[in-house]
Amino acid sequence: MIYYKTNEEIELMRESNLLVSKTLAYIGGLLKVGETGKTVDKKAESFIRDHGGIPAFKGYRGFPASLCMSLNDAVVHGIPSEKAFSESDLVSIDCGVVLNGFYGDAAFTFAFQNVSDDSKKLLRVTREALVKGVEAAIVGNRIGDISFAIQSFCERVHGYGIVRELVGHGVGRALHEDPEVPNFGVKGKGPLLKEGIVIAIEPMVNMGSKSVKQLNDGWTILTRDGKPSAHFEHSVAVKKNGPDVLSDHSLIDLEVKNNPEIVDISINF
């Protein structure tokens, strides 16, 4: 069942997503060579709670941390560890909070300064794919129009692999609501987009094959060929005058510009 939100509920969701965005921006300033994921996770949890929110992921189906932190060939659902970051790491961070009774959900992939040019391109293409998905989230379109926009740009134009096993989703009073939002699909297919639907659009893009595998920890998803993966996510409300992006990656870009250890991958349109 798809739950349609009122304008008042969407504004409450904007507040929860703004806290997610502020948390990701805060993390963008914390990332340093030699820092550990577990330390960043603890600081992010404190930041969320200090701003009146509750970490949405901690304890969700037994997940042990506040952030999903996936490095290099990890696609999503990585668990923050005691391993120190290196100057050649890609760090994908997915963050969720509960505030005002609603969930906020967004993700961003950071790159330390010594990542390859190919990896930087992967991040920029994945981020641009998210923009193209958002642009298709308009009243009268269908979920498949979002899916097709992302898949065609990543696979046909750039030759990357779109993960099939993991998809975007509706979001609201629950972290995962209907409908599912795949990053692959056919124009004109799937649920109709009506005013008030709120969805998390989240391209998960592999530099190589689309194939993935799961670690024995029961959470971390890896690329099967060991090549890097990138993940960007926005929560988006569908409105009659166009898509309304509730999360804000520009806050992260501003923080990254002040962190000399992280690559600025902002994109201009």
N, C-alpha and C positions, 0 to 999 in steps of 0.2 A: 504494500500500500504506500502510495506517495502522499506525503504530508505537505500541503501548501502553506506557506507562511504569510502572515499579515505584514504590512509595512512596519508595524510596531515590533513584531518579532524579528524582522530582518534587522532593524536598528539594534536590538539587543544582541543579535548574532554579529553585527559589525563590531560591537564592543569586545566580544569574546575573541574574534579574529584579530582585532587590533592588539590584544594582549599577546596572542600567538606571534604576531609580527614583531612586536617589541621584544619578545623573548628571543626570537631568532636574530634580531639585530644585536641584542646584548651578547649572544653567543658569538656573533661575528667579531666582536671585540675581544672575546676570551681566547679564541683559537690561536695558539702559539706552538711552535716546534718545542717538543719536550713536555707539553701539557698532556694530560690524559683525558680520555673520554669520560671516565667515571667522575673525575673532578668537575668537568664542565656540566655533566648531568646534575650533580648535586647543587651546583650554583644556579642552574636553570630552574630547578625545582623551588629553590628559595625565592628566586625572582618571581615566579608565578604566584606562589603563596603570598608573598609580600604585597602583590598587586591585587589580592582578593580572589584569585583563581585557584582551581584545583587541577593538578596535572591529570589529563584525561587518559594517558596511556598507562600510568603506573598501576599495576594490578589488573589491568584489562586482560581478561582471559589468562591471567597469571604472568603478564609481562612484568619484568623486574625493575624497570627504569622509567623515568619521566620522558625521556627522548628516545626515539628510534635513531640510532647513529650507525650509518652504513658506509664503510670505507672502501674505496677503490673498486674491486670487483663485487662488492656486496651491493645488491640492488636496493633492498628495503629491509626493515625489521631487524637491523643489527642492534646488538646490546652493547651499550657503552662499557669499555673495559679499562684495565690498568695499563694497557699498552700506550706508550707515548706517541704523539703525532710526529711524523717526519715531514721534511720539506717537500716531499713529492706525493703527499697524500691528497686524494679527493675525499671529502667528508660530506655525505648527504645526511641532513638532519630533518626529521619529520617531527613536528611538535603539535600537540593538541592540549586544549584547556577546556574546563567547564567554568562558565561565568554567567550569571543571570539565568541559570537553568538551561543554557544552550551551549553547544560545543563549537569551538573554533578549531580549524584544522588547516595547516599549511606546511609546506616543505621547501627547502632550499639546499642546493649542493654548493659547498665551498671548495676552493682549490688553493692549496699552498703554492708558493711561488715557483717551485721546481717541477711542477707537473708538466707533462708534454704538451706541445702545441695541439696535438690531436685530441688530448683530453679537454683542453680549453675549448676547442671547437665543439666537442660533444656537449659540453655544458651550455654553450650559447645556442646551439641548435635545439636542445631539449627545452630551454627556456623560451625560445621563439615558438616552439611547438605548443607550449602552454598558451601563449598569446593567441595562436591560431585557433586552439580549442575554445578559448574564452569567446573569441569573436563569433563563433558558431552557436553560442548559447543564447539564442534569441527566441522569442515567442513565435510559435509556428514551425520551428525546426524540430527535428527529432534527435534523440541521443546519438544515432548513427551519423548525423552530420558533424557532431563534435569528434566522434571517433575517427571518421574518415579524414577530417582536416589534420588531425595529429598523425595518423598513420601515413598518409600520402606524403606529408612533408618529411617525416623521418626516414621512412623506408624507401620511397620511390625517388625522392630528391637527393637524399644523403646516404642511402645504403646502410642505415643503422637497423638494429633489431628492436622491435617493439615487444615487450614482455606480454604474454598472453594470459598467464595464470593470475595476475593481479590487476585490479581495475580501480577506477574512481568510484564514487558513491554519493548518494544523498547524505545530507548532514542536517542536524537540527537538535532536537531534544535527546537524540541518540547519536552516537559517534558514526554509526553506519546505518543509514536508512536506504530505502528504495529511492530511485532506481540505481542499478549499477551503471557505471560510466566507463566502458572499455576504451582503450587507446587505439583500437582497431575496429573497423566496421564498414558498413555500407551506407551511403547517403540515403536519407529518407526512410530508414529503418529504425525500429526501437520506439520507446515511449515518446509521446508528444511533449514538447516543452511548453508549459503554460506558465502564466504569471504567478510568482510566488514559490516556485520550486527553487530549492537551494541545493547545489551540488558541489562536491569536491572534485575538481578536474586535476589529474595528476599523471602526466606522462612519465613513464619509467622506460628509459631508452638505453639500450646496450650498444657499445661501439661495434661489437661483433654480432654473434648469433643471438636470436631471440630466446634461446633455450636457457633455462635456469635450473638450479638444484637447491635443496635446503640443507643447512648444517644440522648436526646432531643436537644442537641446542634447542631445536624445535621452532626457531624463529627466523634466524638469518637466512635470507635468500641470496644466493650467489649466481653470477653468470657461469654457465657450464664451461665456457671456453677460457675463463679467467681474465677476460678483457674488461675494461672499466665500464661502469654504468652511471647514469645520472638520473636525478629525480627532482622535479619542481612541482609545486602544488599550490593552487588557490581555491578558496571557497567562494562560490559565485552565486548570486541571486539572479534569477531570470525575471526581468521586468519588461513592461510594455514598451519602454523607451530604450531597451537594450540591456546587455549584461552589466550587473553591478558587482564589481570585484570587492569582496568584503575584507580580504587580507591585503597586505601592503608590502611588497618586496622592496619598494624604494627606501624604506626605513633601513633595510639590511644593506642596500647599496651604499648608503651614507656612512654606515659604520665600517663597512669593508674598506672604503676609501681612506679611512683613518688607521687601518691596520696594515702595515707594510708587509706582513707575512702572508697576506691573502690576496689572490688575484681579483681584480675588478672585472667582473664579467657582465656588467650592466649592458643592456641592449637599448637601442634607440629606434623608435618607429615614428 
